[in-house]
Amino acid sequence: MAVIFTEAVLEEFQDITFSYGVSDEYSFVLKKETLFYQRRASDIVSVIVSFFTSMYVMKWKEFFPYKDLKYPPSFDGRAICYPSSNIIRDYLAWRQVDCHINNQYNTCFWMLVMSGKSKSEAQGYLKGTQTQEKNELLIQKFGIDYNLLPIMFRQGSSVFRVEAEKTMAFENGSPAEKLRNKVMVSHCNIIEHSFWKEHPSILDE
């Protein structure tokens, strides 16, 4: 559901070049040279959060036609100015690693709860376990190969623009070819350099 709202944000605000998200957390990257709201952090956060929230309300019935929205939703946010593209990539890589860690833990936790353990027992069982131990737990106890779970939950969602097609338009009475961009959602590995090499325009590299 949140992915749809994030697509809408990128379509509405052209200075946002990339977004990465999982669950209820999304990060938005603006163009390095942006003058969006004169680069005032409070205004940028305010407009993105309010637009995201309004989309949440407007689209609720589309996703949950038989469930009423019981209370007004609210989201918070903050703006951070990173000094380089490399640091932005490090930040986004950290968010994707965190996505994997949280998803793996939550998968193990809820499988243990569904198997009969209490929530506190499940927490105690998982305390101090590492990635490999959790993978073995899922395979041996529940027959689940973590690497075959939906990739969206393991790697999160990346939202960005790509060149979709060329269109013909008329400028000063003469035909001219223009590139038309579209917003794309991908559940891909953004830690590896190959993603950024394939899409250099995201960070103006």
C-alpha positions as CSV (number, residue, x, y, z in Angstrom):
1,M,0.0,0.0,0.0
2,A,2.7,2.5,1.0
3,V,4.5,1.8,-2.4
4,I,1.6,3.3,-4.2
5,F,1.8,6.5,-2.2
6,T,5.5,6.7,-2.8
7,E,5.0,6.4,-6.5
8,A,2.5,9.3,-6.2
9,V,5.0,11.4,-4.3
10,L,7.6,10.9,-7.1
11,E,5.1,11.8,-9.7
12,E,4.0,14.9,-7.9
13,F,7.5,16.2,-6.9
14,Q,10.0,16.1,-9.8
15,D,12.9,17.0,-7.6
16,I,12.6,13.7,-5.7
17,T,14.8,11.3,-7.7
18,F,14.7,8.1,-5.6
19,S,12.9,6.5,-2.7
20,Y,13.6,3.4,-0.7
21,G,11.2,1.9,1.8
22,V,10.0,-1.1,3.8
23,S,7.0,-1.4,6.1
24,D,6.0,2.1,7.2
25,E,9.4,3.7,6.7
26,Y,10.4,5.5,3.5
27,S,13.4,7.6,2.6
28,F,13.3,10.2,-0.2
29,V,16.3,11.5,-2.1
30,L,16.2,14.9,-3.7
31,K,18.3,16.2,-6.5
32,K,21.7,17.5,-5.3
33,E,21.1,20.9,-6.8
34,T,17.4,21.1,-5.8
35,L,15.8,24.4,-4.8
36,F,12.6,22.6,-3.7
37,Y,11.0,25.0,-1.2
38,Q,14.3,27.0,-1.2
39,R,15.9,23.9,0.5
40,R,14.2,24.7,3.8
41,A,14.2,21.4,5.7
42,S,11.0,22.1,7.7
43,D,9.0,22.9,4.5
44,I,10.3,19.9,2.6
45,V,9.4,17.5,5.4
46,S,6.0,19.2,5.9
47,V,4.9,19.0,2.3
48,I,6.0,15.4,1.7
49,V,4.6,14.0,4.9
50,S,1.2,15.9,4.5
51,F,1.0,14.7,0.8
52,F,1.8,11.1,1.9
53,T,-0.8,11.2,4.6
54,S,-3.5,12.6,2.4
55,M,-2.9,9.9,-0.2
56,Y,-3.1,7.3,2.6
57,V,-6.6,8.5,3.4
58,M,-7.8,8.9,-0.2
59,K,-6.6,5.4,-1.2
60,W,-7.7,3.5,1.9
61,K,-11.0,2.2,0.5
62,E,-9.2,1.1,-2.7
63,F,-7.0,-1.3,-0.7
64,F,-9.4,-2.1,2.2
65,P,-13.0,-1.8,0.7
66,Y,-14.6,-3.7,3.6
67,K,-12.6,-2.1,6.5
68,D,-13.3,1.3,7.9
69,L,-10.5,3.7,8.7
70,K,-11.0,4.0,12.4
71,Y,-8.8,7.0,13.3
72,P,-6.8,9.7,11.4
73,P,-3.4,8.5,10.3
74,S,-0.3,10.5,11.0
75,F,3.4,10.2,9.9
76,D,6.5,11.9,11.0
77,G,9.7,12.7,9.2
78,R,13.0,14.5,9.2
79,A,15.4,16.0,6.6
80,I,19.1,15.2,6.6
81,C,21.7,16.9,4.2
82,Y,24.3,14.3,3.3
83,P,27.6,15.8,1.7
84,S,28.1,13.2,-1.0
85,S,26.6,10.6,-3.2
86,N,28.7,7.9,-1.6
87,I,27.3,8.7,1.9
88,I,23.8,8.6,0.5
89,R,24.5,5.2,-1.0
90,D,25.9,4.0,2.4
91,Y,22.8,5.3,4.1
92,L,20.5,3.4,1.7
93,A,22.5,0.3,1.9
94,W,22.2,0.4,5.7
95,R,18.4,0.7,5.3
96,Q,18.3,-2.4,3.1
97,V,20.4,-4.4,5.5
98,D,18.1,-3.4,8.2
99,C,15.1,-4.5,6.1
100,H,16.6,-8.0,5.8
101,I,17.4,-8.2,9.5
102,N,13.9,-7.1,10.6
103,N,12.2,-9.3,8.1
104,Q,14.2,-12.4,9.0
105,Y,13.6,-11.8,12.7
106,N,9.9,-11.1,12.3
107,T,9.4,-14.2,10.1
108,C,11.1,-16.4,12.8
109,F,9.2,-14.7,15.6
110,W,5.7,-15.1,14.2
111,M,6.4,-18.7,13.0
112,L,7.4,-19.5,16.6
113,V,4.2,-17.8,18.0
114,M,2.0,-19.7,15.5
115,S,3.7,-22.9,16.6
116,G,2.5,-22.4,20.1
117,K,5.1,-20.3,21.9
118,S,4.1,-17.1,23.7
119,K,5.6,-13.8,22.4
120,S,8.0,-13.6,25.3
121,E,9.1,-17.2,24.7
122,A,9.7,-16.4,21.1
123,Q,11.7,-13.4,21.9
124,G,13.8,-15.4,24.4
125,Y,14.3,-18.2,21.8
126,L,15.7,-15.7,19.3
127,K,17.8,-13.6,21.6
128,G,21.4,-13.6,20.5
129,T,20.8,-15.7,17.3
130,Q,22.7,-14.8,14.1
131,T,21.5,-14.9,10.5
132,Q,22.6,-18.4,9.8
133,E,20.9,-19.7,13.0
134,K,17.7,-18.1,12.0
135,N,17.9,-19.6,8.5
136,E,18.4,-23.0,10.0
137,L,15.5,-22.5,12.4
138,L,13.2,-21.7,9.5
139,I,14.3,-24.6,7.4
140,Q,14.6,-27.3,10.1
141,K,11.5,-26.4,12.2
142,F,9.1,-24.9,9.6
143,G,10.4,-26.1,6.2
144,I,10.8,-22.5,5.0
145,D,13.8,-21.4,2.8
146,Y,14.2,-17.7,3.8
147,N,15.8,-17.0,0.4
148,L,12.6,-18.0,-1.4
149,L,10.3,-15.7,0.6
150,P,8.9,-12.7,-1.5
151,I,11.7,-10.5,-2.5
152,M,9.7,-7.3,-1.6
153,F,9.9,-8.3,2.1
154,R,13.6,-9.3,2.0
155,Q,14.9,-6.3,0.0
156,G,12.3,-3.6,0.3
157,S,11.0,-1.3,-2.4
158,S,13.0,1.1,-4.6
159,V,11.1,3.7,-6.5
160,F,12.7,5.8,-9.2
161,R,12.3,7.2,-12.7
162,V,13.4,5.5,-15.9
163,E,13.2,6.5,-19.5
164,A,10.1,4.8,-20.8
165,E,9.7,5.8,-24.4
166,K,10.3,8.4,-27.0
167,T,7.5,10.6,-28.1
168,M,7.1,13.1,-30.9
169,A,6.1,16.7,-30.0
170,F,6.0,19.9,-32.0
171,E,8.2,22.8,-31.0
172,N,8.0,26.1,-33.0
173,G,6.1,24.2,-35.7
174,S,8.7,21.5,-36.1
175,P,8.6,17.9,-34.9
176,A,10.9,17.0,-32.0
177,E,11.7,13.8,-30.3
178,K,11.3,13.8,-26.5
179,L,12.0,11.2,-23.8
180,R,9.1,10.4,-21.5
181,N,10.0,9.1,-18.0
182,K,7.9,6.9,-15.8
183,V,8.1,5.9,-12.2
184,M,9.2,2.4,-11.6
185,V,9.0,0.2,-8.5
186,S,11.8,-2.4,-8.1
187,H,12.6,-4.9,-5.4
188,C,16.3,-5.1,-6.1
189,N,19.7,-5.1,-4.5
190,I,20.8,-1.4,-4.0
191,I,23.8,-2.3,-2.0
192,E,25.8,-3.5,-5.0
193,H,27.5,-1.0,-7.3
194,S,25.8,-2.5,-10.3
195,F,22.4,-0.9,-9.5
196,W,23.9,2.6,-9.4
197,K,26.0,2.0,-12.5
198,E,22.8,1.0,-14.4
199,H,20.9,4.1,-13.1
200,P,23.6,6.9,-12.9
201,S,21.1,9.7,-13.3
202,I,19.5,9.0,-9.9
203,L,22.4,10.5,-8.0
204,D,23.7,12.6,-11.0
205,E,26.8,10.4,-11.4
